[in-house]
Amino acid sequence: MSNERSSFTGKIGFVLAAAGSAVGLGNIWRFPYLAAKYGGGIFLLTYLVLAVTFGFALMVTEIAIGRKTGQSAIGAYKKLSRKFSFVGWLAALIPAIILPYYSVIGGWVTKYLYTFLTGPSAAMEGGKAFFGAFVSQPLEPLFWFAVFIGITAIVVFLGVEKGVEKVSKIMMPILVFLSLGIAIYCMCLPGAWEGVLYYITPDFSKFSVELLLGAMGQLFYSMSLAMGIMITYGSYMKKDVSIEASVRQIEIFDTGIAFLAGLMIVPATFVFSGGGDINQGPGLMFGTLPQVFAGMPMGQAIGALFFLLVLFAALTSSISLMETVVSILQDKLGWKRPVSCIAVFLGALLLGVPSSLGNGAWSHIMPLGMGILDFFDFISNSVMMPVVALLTAIFVGYVLKPKTIIEEVELTAPFKSKTLYTVVIKYVAPVCILLILVSSVLSALGLITI
């Protein structure tokens, strides 16, 4: 097996690729929903505080582990401690589970972009009925799923520098530009300012435990933590690139896009539906928003640009998921990139079929009372990711010791936030992650509402 490892060309390539991984579908539909549900501005403020403390510490940890070991998740944990090598295996399973069902949703986005470009009247007027009719078909969703994951595979096949980094450098600036442009347009709609003020004005009377748990959960999932991605990307990071500065910039990208998504969606839904139709998940993205676009001036063009934005966000995340699994196969089995990429592509195609058919022909299959796609999302996001993050915080805080991570960060420059980092990774992160794990499981099982 060759010891030669791919790498990003520099700081810009790393930051844009890592930010692309963090910016995904959750930023576009889940963040605005939670912000609207929990009082707008107070949710934004809580999320921002958590991002610069809790999220910062976890991301620094994973990137430093990757760069220090030069390995993807399995090899990285094994190199640091054989007793904790099982954490690497758990982390490696997560992107392998997420990639197939995430790409099914990416296929839905691709279909909607095509529909808006070629004649969106049915999607705009039909709303949730159009979406329900589409996803219940056996073949068309599979076709668009295959198209989406095929695009992802082509990028990963081209490699870290020529594929992942190059595409991120193109997609991320366009994504920012589209987000800003659509947000400005939506804020200028007559009557939109009421939604804008609700979204950005903190109301401290609305702060609650549920809000805190919702913000922690969104941050945790949004930043691509505990799924081996940041460890893999860290392993491609050159030693002269500042980890601390890079993480701060990734957070700015991730939070900025989520904030702009809220400025697109919350004011628009306030104007055209009174804000009452901001629903979590596919109902917002594929049902409510197309009908909102139908009531807008230039609705077809805005809808097309919006789903182009969503497609780019979905692709940058799916690329990071596939790249992580490909990297693991390369490291563990010694396979070349083309072989690893083809294997992951075919495996994800096969594993994605149940999630696609789960809305139609296989809708009667309900593991734990959930649809197939929702079940995979529950296992990966609500159970496995918090478990991996909790084990990582305990490992770094009390076995490896924070000093090891701090030393890796300080190879480039002094770690300005090392005191904050030590406190968070040892004391704050384990408590927060345990709360996320318990609340996510209870919420998914319908025992509490978050």
C-alpha positions in Angstrom: 0.0 0.0 0.0 1.3 3.4 -1.0 2.0 5.9 1.8 1.5 8.8 -0.6 -1.5 10.9 0.5 -3.5 13.5 -1.4 -3.8 17.0 0.0 -5.5 20.3 -0.5 -3.3 22.9 -2.2 -3.6 25.3 0.6 -5.8 27.1 3.1 -8.4 28.4 0.7 -9.0 24.9 -0.8 -9.3 23.3 2.6 -11.7 26.0 4.0 -14.0 25.9 0.9 -14.1 22.1 0.8 -14.8 21.8 4.6 -17.3 24.6 4.5 -19.0 22.9 1.5 -19.3 19.8 3.6 -20.8 21.7 6.4 -23.2 23.6 4.2 -25.9 21.2 3.2 -29.7 20.6 3.0 -29.9 21.1 6.8 -28.8 24.7 6.4 -31.4 25.4 3.8 -34.6 23.9 5.3 -34.0 22.8 8.9 -32.3 26.0 10.2 -35.1 28.4 9.0 -37.7 26.1 10.4 -36.1 25.9 13.8 -35.4 29.7 13.9 -39.1 30.4 13.1 -40.3 27.8 15.6 -38.1 29.1 18.5 -38.7 32.8 18.2 -36.3 34.0 15.5 -33.6 36.3 16.8 -33.1 34.5 20.2 -32.5 31.2 18.3 -29.9 32.9 16.1 -28.1 34.4 19.1 -28.1 31.0 21.0 -26.9 29.2 17.9 -24.1 31.7 17.4 -22.8 31.4 21.0 -22.8 27.6 20.7 -21.0 27.8 17.3 -18.1 29.7 18.7 -17.7 27.5 21.7 -19.1 24.0 21.5 -19.0 23.6 17.7 -15.6 25.2 17.5 -14.0 22.8 20.0 -15.4 19.7 18.3 -14.3 20.8 14.8 -10.8 21.7 16.0 -10.6 18.3 17.6 -11.5 16.3 14.5 -9.4 18.3 12.1 -6.4 18.1 14.4 -6.8 14.3 14.8 -6.9 13.9 11.0 -3.8 16.1 10.4 -1.8 14.6 13.2 -2.4 11.0 12.1 -2.6 11.6 8.3 -5.4 9.0 8.3 -9.1 8.8 7.8 -11.3 7.8 10.8 -10.5 4.1 11.3 -6.7 4.6 11.0 -6.7 7.8 13.0 -8.3 6.5 16.1 -6.2 3.3 15.9 -3.0 5.2 15.6 -3.8 7.3 18.7 -5.2 4.5 20.9 -5.9 0.8 20.1 -8.5 0.8 22.9 -10.5 3.5 21.2 -10.0 2.2 17.6 -13.7 1.1 17.7 -14.7 4.7 17.6 -13.1 5.0 14.2 -15.2 2.1 12.9 -18.4 3.7 14.3 -17.5 7.0 12.7 -16.7 5.3 9.4 -20.2 3.7 9.3 -22.0 7.0 9.5 -21.2 8.5 6.1 -21.7 5.0 4.6 -25.3 5.1 6.0 -26.0 8.7 5.2 -24.7 8.9 1.6 -27.4 6.7 0.0 -30.5 8.3 1.6 -29.0 11.8 1.4 -28.5 11.3 -2.3 -32.1 10.2 -2.7 -33.1 13.6 -1.4 -30.4 15.2 -3.7 -32.2 13.4 -6.5 -35.5 15.1 -5.5 -33.7 18.5 -5.6 -32.3 17.7 -9.1 -35.8 16.8 -10.3 -37.2 20.1 -9.0 -34.4 22.2 -10.6 -35.2 20.4 -13.9 -38.9 21.1 -13.5 -38.4 24.8 -12.8 -36.1 25.2 -15.7 -38.5 23.4 -18.2 -41.9 24.5 -16.9 -42.6 24.7 -13.2 -46.3 25.3 -13.2 -47.2 21.8 -11.9 -44.7 21.9 -9.0 -45.7 25.5 -8.1 -49.4 25.0 -8.2 -49.5 21.4 -7.0 -47.3 21.9 -3.9 -47.3 18.9 -1.6 -49.6 17.0 -3.9 -47.1 17.2 -6.8 -44.3 16.1 -4.4 -46.3 13.2 -3.1 -47.1 12.0 -6.6 -43.5 12.2 -7.6 -41.8 10.4 -4.7 -44.5 7.6 -4.7 -43.5 6.6 -8.3 -41.1 3.6 -8.5 -38.8 4.6 -11.3 -38.5 8.4 -11.8 -37.1 9.1 -8.2 -34.6 6.3 -8.8 -33.5 7.9 -12.0 -32.9 11.3 -10.4 -31.2 9.6 -7.5 -28.8 7.9 -9.9 -28.1 11.2 -11.7 -27.3 13.0 -8.4 -25.0 10.3 -7.0 -23.4 9.9 -10.5 -22.4 13.6 -10.4 -21.0 13.2 -6.9 -19.0 10.1 -8.0 -17.5 11.9 -11.0 -16.2 14.7 -8.7 -14.7 12.3 -6.1 -13.2 10.1 -8.9 -11.2 13.2 -10.1 -9.4 13.3 -6.7 -8.9 15.7 -3.8 -7.2 18.5 -5.6 -8.7 18.2 -9.1 -12.1 17.1 -7.9 -13.2 18.0 -4.4 -11.1 21.2 -4.0 -11.7 22.5 -7.5 -15.5 22.0 -7.5 -15.7 23.5 -4.0 -13.8 26.6 -5.2 -16.4 27.0 -8.0 -19.6 26.0 -6.1 -19.1 27.8 -2.8 -18.7 31.4 -4.2 -21.7 30.7 -6.5 -23.7 29.4 -3.5 -22.9 32.5 -1.4 -23.8 34.8 -4.3 -27.1 33.0 -5.0 -28.0 33.0 -1.2 -27.3 36.7 -0.9 -29.2 37.6 -4.1 -32.3 35.6 -3.3 -32.3 36.8 0.3 -32.2 40.4 -0.9 -35.0 39.8 -3.4 -37.2 38.1 -0.7 -36.6 40.9 1.8 -37.7 43.5 -0.8 -41.1 41.8 -1.3 -44.1 44.0 0.0 -44.8 43.0 3.5 -41.6 40.9 4.0 -40.2 43.2 6.7 -42.4 41.7 9.3 -40.8 38.3 8.7 -37.3 39.9 8.7 -37.9 41.6 12.1 -39.3 38.4 13.6 -36.3 36.5 12.3 -33.5 38.8 13.5 -34.9 40.4 16.7 -34.1 38.5 19.9 -37.0 38.0 22.3 -35.4 36.7 25.5 -38.7 35.7 26.9 -38.8 32.9 24.3 -35.6 31.3 25.5 -36.2 27.7 26.7 -34.6 24.4 27.2 -36.3 23.2 24.0 -34.7 26.1 22.1 -31.2 25.3 23.5 -31.6 21.6 22.6 -32.8 22.5 19.1 -29.9 24.9 18.6 -27.3 22.3 19.8 -28.8 19.6 17.6 -28.8 21.8 14.5 -25.2 23.0 15.1 -24.1 19.4 15.7 -25.5 18.1 12.4 -24.8 21.2 10.4 -21.1 21.3 10.9 -20.4 17.7 9.6 -19.2 16.6 13.0 -18.8 13.0 14.3 -19.0 11.3 10.9 -15.3 11.1 9.9 -15.5 13.9 7.4 -13.5 16.5 9.2 -10.9 13.9 10.2 -10.6 12.9 6.6 -10.3 16.5 5.4 -7.9 17.2 8.2 -5.7 14.4 7.0 -5.4 16.2 3.6 -4.5 19.5 5.4 -0.9 20.8 5.1 1.0 21.5 8.3 1.5 25.2 7.5 -2.3 25.9 7.5 -3.7 27.3 10.7 -6.4 25.0 12.1 -7.8 27.6 14.5 -8.2 30.3 11.8 -9.6 27.7 9.3 -12.3 26.5 11.7 -13.4 30.1 12.4 -13.7 30.7 8.6 -15.7 27.4 8.1 -18.0 28.5 10.9 -18.6 31.9 9.2 -19.5 30.1 5.9 -21.7 27.6 7.6 -23.6 30.0 9.8 -23.7 32.7 7.1 -25.4 30.4 4.6 -27.9 29.2 7.2 -28.7 32.8 8.2 -29.2 33.8 4.6 -31.5 30.8 4.0 -33.6 32.1 6.8 -33.7 35.5 5.2 -34.9 33.8 2.0 -37.6 31.5 3.5 -39.0 33.2 6.6 -39.9 36.6 5.0 -41.3 34.9 1.9 -43.5 32.6 3.8 -44.7 35.4 6.0 -45.7 37.3 2.9 -47.5 34.5 1.1 -48.7 32.2 3.9 -48.5 34.3 7.1 -45.5 32.2 8.3 -47.7 29.3 9.3 -46.4 26.9 6.7 -42.8 26.8 7.8 -42.6 23.0 8.3 -39.7 20.8 9.0 -38.2 18.6 6.3 -39.5 17.9 2.8 -42.9 19.6 3.4 -41.1 23.0 3.4 -38.7 22.4 0.6 -40.8 20.6 -1.9 -44.3 21.5 -0.9 -44.6 25.0 0.6 -41.8 26.9 -1.1 -42.9 26.0 -4.7 -46.3 27.4 -3.9 -44.7 30.5 -2.4 -42.7 31.0 -5.6 -46.0 30.7 -7.5 -47.2 33.9 -5.7 -44.0 35.8 -6.3 -43.2 38.1 -9.2 -40.6 36.2 -11.4 -41.5 33.1 -9.4 -40.2 30.6 -12.0 -36.8 32.3 -12.2 -36.5 32.7 -8.4 -37.6 29.0 -8.0 -35.0 27.8 -10.5 -32.2 29.9 -8.8 -33.3 28.6 -5.4 -33.2 24.9 -6.4 -29.8 25.5 -8.1 -28.6 26.9 -4.8 -30.0 23.9 -2.9 -28.5 21.5 -5.5 -25.0 23.0 -4.9 -25.5 22.8 -1.1 -26.5 19.1 -1.5 -23.6 18.3 -3.8 -20.9 19.8 -1.7 -22.1 17.7 1.3 -22.6 14.5 -0.7 -19.1 14.9 -2.2 -17.6 15.1 1.3 -19.6 12.0 2.4 -18.4 9.9 -0.6 -14.9 11.2 -0.3 -14.8 10.1 3.3 -15.9 6.5 2.5 -13.5 6.4 -0.5 -10.6 7.6 1.7 -11.4 4.9 4.3 -11.3 2.1 1.6 -8.0 3.5 0.3 -6.5 3.6 3.8 -7.8 0.3 5.1 -7.8 -1.9 2.0 -5.1 -0.2 0.0 -7.4 0.2 -3.0 -6.6 2.8 -5.7 -9.0 5.8 -5.9 -10.8 4.7 -9.1 -11.6 1.3 -7.7 -12.7 2.7 -4.3 -14.9 5.3 -6.0 -16.6 2.8 -8.2 -17.2 0.5 -5.3 -18.7 3.2 -3.2 -20.8 4.5 -6.1 -22.3 1.0 -6.8 -22.8 0.3 -3.0 -24.6 3.6 -2.5 -26.8 3.0 -5.5 -27.8 -0.3 -4.1 -28.4 0.9 -0.5 -30.3 4.0 -1.7 -33.0 2.0 -3.4 -34.9 1.2 -0.2 -35.0 4.9 0.8 -36.3 5.9 -2.6 -39.0 3.2 -2.7 -39.9 3.8 0.9 -42.2 6.6 -0.2 -44.1 4.4 -2.7 -43.8 0.6 -3.3 -42.1 -0.1 0.0 -44.1 2.5 2.1 -45.6 -0.3 4.1 -42.1 -1.1 5.6 -41.9 0.9 8.8 -38.9 0.1 11.0 -39.6 1.5 14.5 -42.7 3.0 13.0 -40.7 5.2 10.7 -40.4 5.4 6.9 -37.2 3.8 5.6 -35.4 7.0 4.8 -36.4 8.5 8.2 -35.2 5.3 9.9 -31.7 5.6 8.4 -31.7 9.3 9.3 -32.6 8.5 12.9 -30.0 5.8 13.3 -27.2 7.9 11.8 -28.1 11.4 13.0 -29.9 10.8 16.3 -28.0 7.8 17.6 -24.6 7.1 16.0 -23.3 10.7 15.6 -23.9 11.8 19.2 -22.4 8.5 20.4 -19.2 9.0 18.3 -19.0 12.7 19.4 -19.4 11.8 23.1 -16.8 9.0 22.9 -14.4 11.4 21.1 -14.9 14.2 23.7 -14.2 11.7 26.5 -11.2 10.2 24.7 -9.6 13.6 24.0 -10.5 15.1 27.3 -9.4 12.3 29.6 -7.3 9.7 27.7 -5.4 11.5 24.9 -5.6 14.8 26.9 -6.4 18.2 25.3 -2.6 19.0 25.3 -2.1 16.6 22.3 -4.7 18.5 20.2 -3.3 21.9 21.3 0.2 20.9 20.3 -1.0 20.0 16.8 -2.9 23.3 16.4 0.2 25.3 17.6 2.4 23.8 14.9 1.4 26.8 12.8 0.5 29.6 15.3 -0.3 30.1 18.9 -3.7 28.6 19.9 -5.5 31.7 21.1 -8.5 29.8 22.4 -6.7 26.9 24.0 -8.2 27.7 27.5 -11.7 27.8 26.1 -11.0 24.7 24.1 -9.8 22.7 27.1 -12.8 23.7 29.2 -15.3 22.9 26.5 -13.9 19.6 25.4 -13.5 18.3 29.0 -16.6 19.6 30.6 -19.1 21.3 28.3 -19.0 19.1 25.2 -19.8 15.8 27.0 -22.8 17.3 28.8 -24.1 19.0 25.6 -23.7 15.9 23.5 -25.4 13.6 26.1 -28.3 16.0 26.1 -28.4 16.0 22.3 -28.4 12.2 22.3 -31.1 11.7 24.9 -33.3 14.5 23.5 -32.9 13.4 19.8 -33.8 9.8 20.6 -36.8 10.7 22.7 -38.0 13.2 20.1 -37.6 10.7 17.2 -39.7 8.2 19.3 -42.4 10.8 19.8 -41.9 10.9 23.6 -41.0 14.6 23.6 -41.3 17.5 21.2 -38.2 19.5 20.1 
